[in-house]
Amino acid sequence: MASFTNHSCLHNVQHSFIDDIVIVRATKDIPAGTEILIRYRERATDFPKAAQASERFESSHPLFTQFKKEIMATPSQSTQKEVSIVKASVDDASAIKQMVDSAYAKYIDRIGKPPAPMSEDYYSVIQTSQVFILKEHNKSSIGAITLSFDDGSKTVKIDNLVVDPAAQGRGYGRVLMKHAENLALSQNIFILELYTNAKMYENIRLYAKLGFIEDGRRTEDGFDRVYFRKALDRGGKA
Ligand SMILES: CC(C)(COP(=O)(O)OP(=O)(O)OC[C@H]1O[C@@H](n2cnc3c(N)ncnc32)[C@H](O)[C@@H]1OP(=O)(O)O)[C@@H](O)C(=O)NCCC(=O)NCCS
């Protein structure tokens, strides 16, 4: 492997150490035969300086564009270590409600009324659905996802996905969605379903980006909804 490993700021793995063992984890798909690229200094130490520098420096060079996208858009290694996803308990109800209120407030004018998630009673949602909460430092809540498993139709419905506005754009929405996919797969369920409001334009783009396909539009409970489905990779299972 040593002959395939090289240094590059535009890495495709991250490495860490336990004693003299190097643990190398891919940060993107690496086709067979591709050189393994490690950066010597990890983002945890480089991030603040790199972020500041990239704010002052502009270039249209493709390498700079890729560097800026990776540095600015991916949670830092230290951040990734400090977040965890846990099943929500009723004690988390008020934190979830607060996150939902602040994250969804921007849609009120657009829709003409508070979006449905703002009217939910999270104390009861936590007891009737599977709610998972993304916590930072094992304490503060920065995101949540609500799932309903339908064993009959073999689907998992994503009833709500939210990331605290202060933590948005750092990959946490994707992390929560990946958690939903992994849970579905662990129960041999291969279809995810969700809907969003037709006026939440950014979500329509976001779900398409996350691999969902639009599956119809209808008006329900006074809301214009766009339905999406995603077929998960069965990994060879029939
Ligand atoms: C929707 C939401 C959960 C996304 O969380 P997030 O942590 O900001 O999302 P991420 O940083 O993981 O982004 C995931 C992908 O979606 C893209 N994305 C995020 N926000 C987007 C937007 N407004 N428009 C288009 N794409 C967007 C990101 O670029 C990223 O793709 P990439 O990894 O290829 O760059 C968050 O914005 C939110 O809580 N919004 C308010 C509540 C809401 O609308 N929930 C969904 C209701 S259906």
The ligand as a Gaussian input file, in Angstrom:
#p B3LYP/6-31G(d) Opt

LIG

0 1
 C      -33.070000      21.123000       5.140000
 C      -31.967000      21.101000       6.205000
 C      -32.292000      20.031000       7.221000
 C      -30.619000      20.781000       5.526000
 O      -29.647000      20.667000       6.555000
 P      -28.144000      21.139000       6.333000
 O      -27.326000      20.616000       7.449000
 O      -28.128000      22.595000       6.096000
 O      -27.804000      20.377000       4.959000
 P      -26.360000      19.841000       4.507000
 O      -25.332000      20.848000       4.884000
 O      -26.167000      18.441000       4.986000
 O      -26.554000      19.823000       2.945000
 C      -26.912000      18.622000       2.271000
 C      -26.844000      18.860000       0.793000
 O      -27.932000      19.671000       0.408000
 C      -27.462000      20.858000      -0.199000
 N      -28.264000      21.954000       0.313000
 C      -28.372000      22.361000       1.605000
 N      -29.168000      23.444000       1.679000
 C      -29.546000      23.687000       0.401000
 C      -30.342000      24.686000      -0.194000
 N      -30.888000      25.647000       0.558000
 N      -30.540000      24.650000      -1.528000
 C      -29.966000      23.697000      -2.294000
 N      -29.177000      22.716000      -1.802000
 C      -28.970000      22.730000      -0.477000
 C      -26.033000      21.014000       0.254000
 O      -25.275000      21.736000      -0.697000
 C      -25.575000      19.594000       0.399000
 O      -25.157000      19.048000      -0.821000
 P      -23.573000      18.794000      -1.045000
 O      -23.128000      17.956000       0.140000
 O      -23.533000      18.056000      -2.338000
 O      -22.945000      20.139000      -1.077000
 C      -31.855000      22.500000       6.897000
 O      -31.564000      23.459000       5.927000
 C      -33.101000      22.897000       7.647000
 O      -33.276000      22.541000       8.811000
 N      -33.990000      23.684000       6.997000
 C      -35.213000      24.172000       7.645000
 C      -36.169000      23.036000       7.909000
 C      -36.534000      22.305000       6.656000
 O      -36.837000      22.917000       5.622000
 N      -36.538000      20.968000       6.737000
 C      -36.932000      20.102000       5.638000
 C      -38.409000      20.068000       5.569000
 S      -39.010000      19.027000       4.278000

